[in-house]
């Protein structure tokens, strides 16, 4: 099994989730996060005064899938979330040793 963490722009979220559903992803955890990097700093305006915002809103997707689905998921996220501008995000993939579904007691891929 693989755990895929993706940080994406908020306006790409709906399209990414739709694409993932088409390839068989049935569940994921979505968290609102703020990214800090040279490409995410933005200028804000409050009462006519400009100021630098060091972070930008993003969504983090956490998805655990069978090994066979990992590459299609990463590819789908990359194609769908890409705007070709700095700050599009990042996708990280890690091995998952085991998964356990609390309600049913299932382990491994059956828990997904």
N, C-alpha and C positions, 0 to 999 in steps of 0.2 A: 504494500500500500504506500501511497505517497501523500504528503501534506503539501498543498499549494497555497502559498500566501501571496496575494496580489494587492498592490496599492494602485488605485486608479483615480482618475478625475471624476468628480461627482456627475457631470453631464454625460459620461459614458456608461454609467451604472446600469441603466435600464437595458441598453443594447447588449452589454456583456452578459447580464443574467439571462436574457432571451436566447442568446447564442449558446450559452452553457446548457440550458434546458433542452435545446435541440439535439445536443450530442449526448444527452443522458445523465447530466448532473441533476440529482433530485434534491440535494440539500447543501446548504453552505451557511456559514456565519458571516454576517456583515457588520462591521464596526465603523463608526465615523471617527476619523483620525485627523491629525494635522501634521503635515510634512514640513521639515525644515531642511533646506538645502539652498545652494546659491540660485537654483532655478525656480524656487517656490516663493521667494520674497516678493511681495506685492505692495503697491502704494495704496493706502486707504485715505479717505477724506472724512473728517469729522468736524462739523461746524465751520466748514471752509478751510480748515487747516489740513495740510497733507502730512502723512506720517507713514513710516515703513512698517508693514506687517511682516514679521520674520517667518510666519508659517502660512500654509495654504490648506484649505479643507480638502480632504481626500476620503475615499472609502477603502477599507481593507477587507478583502474577501479571504476567508479561511475555508478551504475545501479539502476533504480527504477522499481520495478515489483509489480504486484498484490500479495496479501498475499499468495495465493496458490502456487506461483512460487518461493517464497523466499527460502524455505528449499532446493529444488532441485538445485537452483543457488549456494547457499553456499556449498552444498555437491559437486557439480561439480567443483567449484573453488578449494576446499580443496583437492580433489582427483587428479586433473590435475596439480596443481602447486606444489605439495609436492615432494621434493627431499630427505626428511628426514635429511636435514642438517640445522644447525642454519642459520637464515636469510631468510627462505622460505617466510615469510610474515605474514599477518594477515588479517582477514575478520571481519568487523563490520557491524551490522544490526541495523537500526533505523526506527521508525515509521515515515510515511509521512502523514501529515494532508490533504494536497490537492496538486494537480498538475494542471497546466494550460497551454494548448498549445496555444501559441501566434497566430499562423497563423489561426487556426480554431475556437478558443474560447472554445474548449472543456475543461471540468473539470474532475478531478478524474481519475479513471482507463481508461476512454475514451481518455484521453490526452496522455496515454502511447502508 
